[in-house]
């Protein structure tokens, strides 16, 4: 089901249809020039291809907002350029192009249960929790007595994702990661 609303009401996280494609709004900037009509600069990501684009909408334009269904699915594995998921209710398996899930796969492990966003029977995205917990499998050792107050280092998670963590993090430590920014939040006790 879809409804129309004014372009000035678009917010990050909205799902819209534009030029026959489905997009997730990533960021909006309202621009009011000294002369002329106000516009909304929108950064959005195509949910099928994963490609991002920027588009300007006049403040008087209407935009078609799309209602997305959430379905609980289990992430199974990657195969070439596809990621495979299984519906928890019907046990039906679906494949999604890796390009469409490029950022989300950093925060999923095989057998993780996630909410898949579906539109007209097709998977168009993944709704991740705000934070996920991952185990660190590889990182440089902690340097005792280092004078740097904030000694950050690069660490590798169990699924291969790399991020910057504080110096006291060691292999085997479970950490919490913010799925929106991809950054370290805290050590899980």
C-alpha positions as CSV (number, residue, x, y, z in Angstrom):
1,X,0.0,0.0,0.0
2,X,1.3,3.4,-0.9
3,X,0.3,7.0,0.0
4,X,1.5,10.4,-1.2
5,X,2.9,13.1,1.0
6,X,4.7,16.4,0.6
7,X,8.4,16.3,-0.2
8,X,9.2,18.6,2.7
9,X,7.9,15.8,5.1
10,X,10.5,13.2,4.0
11,X,12.6,11.9,6.8
12,X,15.6,9.6,6.9
13,X,14.4,6.0,7.0
14,X,11.3,6.6,4.8
15,X,10.8,4.3,1.9
16,X,9.7,6.0,-1.3
17,X,9.0,5.2,-5.0
18,X,10.8,7.5,-7.5
19,X,11.0,6.9,-11.2
20,X,9.6,3.4,-10.8
21,X,12.3,2.3,-8.3
22,X,12.1,1.9,-4.5
23,X,14.5,4.0,-2.4
24,X,15.3,4.4,1.3
25,X,15.8,8.0,2.3
26,X,19.3,8.3,3.9
27,X,19.4,12.1,4.6
28,X,17.5,15.2,3.8
29,X,18.5,18.9,3.7
30,X,16.0,21.7,3.4
31,X,17.3,24.5,1.2
32,X,15.6,27.9,1.2
33,X,17.3,30.2,-1.3
34,X,17.0,34.0,-1.0
35,X,15.1,34.0,-4.2
36,X,13.0,31.3,-5.7
37,X,11.2,28.2,-4.2
38,X,12.5,26.0,-1.4
39,X,13.8,22.6,-2.3
40,X,14.6,19.4,-0.4
41,X,18.0,17.8,-1.2
42,X,17.6,14.0,-0.6
43,X,20.3,11.4,-0.4
44,X,18.7,8.0,-1.0
45,X,19.7,4.4,-1.7
46,X,18.0,2.1,-4.2
47,X,16.8,-0.9,-2.3
48,X,17.2,-3.3,-5.2
49,X,20.6,-2.3,-6.5
50,X,22.2,-0.7,-3.4
51,X,23.3,2.3,-5.4
52,X,23.0,5.8,-3.8
53,X,21.9,9.0,-5.5
54,X,21.0,12.5,-4.6
55,X,17.9,14.1,-5.9
56,X,16.3,17.6,-5.4
57,X,12.6,17.8,-4.9
58,X,10.7,21.1,-5.0
59,X,8.9,21.8,-1.8
60,X,5.5,21.6,-3.5
61,X,6.1,18.1,-5.1
62,X,4.4,15.0,-3.8
63,X,6.3,11.8,-3.1
64,X,4.9,8.3,-3.1
65,X,5.6,6.6,0.2
66,X,5.8,2.8,0.2
67,X,4.6,0.6,3.0
68,X,7.2,-2.2,3.7
69,X,6.3,-5.6,5.2
70,X,8.6,-7.1,7.8
71,X,9.2,-10.8,7.7
72,X,11.4,-12.8,10.1
73,X,14.1,-14.6,8.2
74,X,17.3,-16.5,9.0
75,X,20.5,-15.5,7.3
76,X,22.0,-18.8,5.9
77,X,25.1,-18.1,3.8
78,X,26.8,-16.1,0.9
79,X,27.2,-17.8,-2.4
80,X,29.1,-15.8,-5.1
81,X,27.2,-12.5,-5.4
82,X,24.1,-13.6,-3.6
83,X,23.1,-13.9,0.1
84,X,20.6,-16.6,1.0
85,X,17.8,-16.3,3.6
86,X,15.1,-18.6,4.9
87,X,11.6,-17.5,5.9
88,X,10.9,-18.8,9.5
89,X,7.2,-19.5,8.9
90,X,7.2,-21.0,5.4
91,X,10.8,-22.3,5.3
92,X,11.0,-20.8,1.8
93,X,14.5,-19.8,0.8
94,X,15.2,-16.5,-1.0
95,X,18.4,-15.1,-2.6
96,X,19.3,-11.4,-2.4
97,X,22.1,-9.7,-4.4
98,X,25.0,-8.9,-2.1
99,X,25.1,-5.3,-3.6
100,X,21.7,-4.6,-2.1
101,X,22.9,-5.7,1.4
102,X,26.4,-4.4,1.2
103,X,26.4,-2.5,4.6
104,X,24.0,-4.8,6.4
105,X,26.1,-8.0,5.9
106,X,28.8,-6.5,8.1
107,X,26.5,-7.0,11.1
108,X,25.1,-10.5,10.4
109,X,26.5,-13.9,11.2
110,X,25.2,-17.2,9.6
111,X,22.0,-18.4,11.4
112,X,21.2,-14.9,12.7
113,X,17.5,-14.1,12.6
114,X,16.7,-10.7,11.1
115,X,13.7,-8.8,10.0
116,X,13.6,-8.6,6.2
117,X,11.9,-5.8,4.5
118,X,9.6,-7.0,1.7
119,X,7.6,-5.2,-1.0
120,X,5.3,-7.0,-3.4
121,X,6.9,-10.4,-2.5
122,X,10.5,-9.3,-3.0
123,X,13.2,-8.7,-0.4
124,X,14.2,-5.0,-0.6
125,X,16.3,-4.7,2.6
126,X,17.1,-5.7,6.2
127,X,16.0,-4.1,9.4
128,X,18.9,-4.4,11.7
129,X,18.8,-3.8,15.5
130,X,20.5,-0.6,16.7
131,X,23.4,-2.6,18.1
132,X,24.9,-6.0,17.5
133,X,27.4,-8.1,19.4
134,X,30.4,-9.6,17.7
135,X,33.5,-11.4,18.9
136,X,36.9,-10.0,18.0
137,X,39.1,-12.7,16.4
138,X,42.2,-10.6,15.5
139,X,43.8,-7.4,16.7
140,X,47.3,-6.1,17.6
141,X,48.3,-6.6,21.3
142,X,47.8,-3.9,23.9
143,X,50.9,-1.7,24.5
144,X,51.3,-1.2,28.2
145,X,52.7,2.1,29.3
146,X,51.9,3.8,26.1
147,X,51.6,7.6,26.6
148,X,48.7,8.0,24.2
149,X,45.5,8.4,26.3
150,X,43.3,7.1,23.5
151,X,45.1,4.2,21.9
152,X,42.8,2.9,19.1
153,X,43.6,0.0,16.9
154,X,42.0,-2.0,14.0
155,X,40.3,-5.2,15.0
156,X,38.7,-8.0,12.9
157,X,35.3,-9.4,13.9
158,X,34.3,-13.1,13.5
159,X,32.5,-12.3,10.2
160,X,35.5,-10.4,8.8
161,X,34.3,-6.9,9.5
162,X,37.1,-4.5,10.6
163,X,36.7,-1.5,12.8
164,X,38.6,0.7,15.2
165,X,38.5,-0.3,18.9
166,X,40.1,0.9,22.1
167,X,43.6,-0.5,23.0
168,X,42.4,-2.7,25.8
169,X,40.3,-4.9,23.5
170,X,41.9,-8.4,22.9
171,X,41.0,-11.4,20.7
172,X,38.1,-13.3,22.1
173,X,36.4,-10.1,23.5
174,X,32.8,-9.6,22.6
175,X,32.0,-6.0,21.7
176,X,28.8,-4.1,20.8
177,X,28.8,-2.3,17.4
178,X,26.4,0.5,16.3
179,X,24.8,-0.8,13.0
180,X,24.1,2.7,11.7
181,X,27.7,4.0,12.0
182,X,29.6,0.7,12.1
183,X,31.6,2.0,15.1
184,X,32.5,0.4,18.4
185,X,30.1,1.2,21.3
186,X,31.3,-0.8,24.3
187,X,32.7,-4.1,25.5
188,X,30.1,-6.7,26.5
189,X,30.7,-8.0,30.0
